[in-house]
Amino acid sequence: MKEVTVQELKPAITIALSGTIDSGNAEEFGAEVIAAYDSAPGDIRFLCKELEFIDSTTLGTFVKILKHVKTDGHKMRLEGLNPHIKKLFVICALDTIMEIAS
């Protein structure tokens, strides 16, 4: 089960993630984030401290979101990833195209 909570829209869209985001709900997750972005475009900041699990589909969804915001010149940042999830981003070299903070 996932939870996506948009906490604020300005100056950056802050989105708190919790639970599991996988192939069963990644499409819905991506649509929710892009809808929040489209309503008030700006940089996106994901708070991931409560995020427990993601899979390769979710990694692809993060790339899709990044491409969407970059077309407008905005950035995306992930904060508080647990070490296992962060390792997935590093193994796939996604830490080279998106900002990942401890």
C-alpha positions in Angstrom: 0.0 0.0 0.0 1.3 3.4 -0.9 0.5 6.9 0.4 1.3 10.0 -1.5 0.8 13.2 0.4 1.3 16.6 -1.3 2.3 18.9 1.6 3.0 22.2 -0.1 3.1 23.6 -3.6 5.4 26.7 -3.3 8.3 27.3 -3.6 8.7 23.6 -4.3 6.1 20.8 -4.5 6.8 18.7 -1.5 5.5 15.2 -1.6 5.8 12.7 1.3 5.9 9.0 0.2 5.2 6.0 2.4 4.7 2.3 2.1 5.2 0.4 -1.1 5.2 1.7 -4.6 5.5 -1.1 -7.1 4.1 -2.4 -10.4 0.7 -2.5 -8.9 0.4 1.2 -8.1 3.4 2.9 -9.9 1.2 4.2 -12.7 -1.3 5.8 -10.3 1.6 7.2 -8.3 3.1 8.8 -11.4 -0.3 10.3 -12.4 -0.8 11.8 -9.0 2.6 13.4 -9.0 2.3 14.8 -12.5 -1.2 16.1 -11.7 0.2 18.0 -8.6 3.1 19.3 -10.7 0.8 20.4 -13.6 -1.4 22.3 -11.2 1.5 24.4 -9.9 4.8 23.7 -11.8 8.0 24.0 -9.8 10.8 21.9 -8.4 9.6 18.6 -6.8 10.9 17.4 -3.5 10.1 13.9 -2.4 10.3 13.0 1.3 11.1 9.3 1.3 11.8 8.5 5.0 8.6 6.4 5.2 9.0 4.7 1.8 9.5 1.0 2.5 9.8 -0.6 -1.0 10.0 0.2 -4.7 10.6 -2.0 -7.8 12.0 -1.4 -11.3 8.6 -0.1 -12.4 8.8 2.6 -9.8 12.3 3.5 -10.9 10.9 4.0 -14.4 8.1 6.1 -13.0 10.6 8.4 -11.2 12.5 8.8 -14.6 9.2 9.7 -16.3 8.4 12.3 -13.7 11.9 13.7 -14.0 11.6 14.0 -17.8 8.3 15.8 -17.3 9.6 18.4 -14.9 12.9 18.9 -16.8 11.0 20.0 -19.9 10.0 23.2 -17.9 13.5 23.6 -16.5 12.6 22.3 -13.0 14.4 19.8 -10.8 13.5 16.8 -8.8 15.1 15.8 -5.4 14.6 12.6 -3.3 15.4 12.9 0.4 15.6 10.4 3.2 15.8 7.2 1.1 16.6 4.1 3.2 19.9 2.5 2.2 18.3 -0.4 0.3 16.2 1.8 -1.9 19.1 4.3 -2.4 21.2 1.3 -3.6 18.7 0.6 -6.4 19.1 4.2 -7.7 22.9 3.9 -7.5 23.0 0.5 -9.2 20.9 1.8 -12.1 23.0 5.1 -12.2 19.9 7.2 -11.6 21.8 9.1 -8.9 23.7 10.6 -11.8 20.6 12.2 -13.4 18.5 13.1 -10.3 19.4 14.6 -7.0 19.4 12.2 -4.1 20.1 13.6 -0.6 20.5 11.7 2.6 
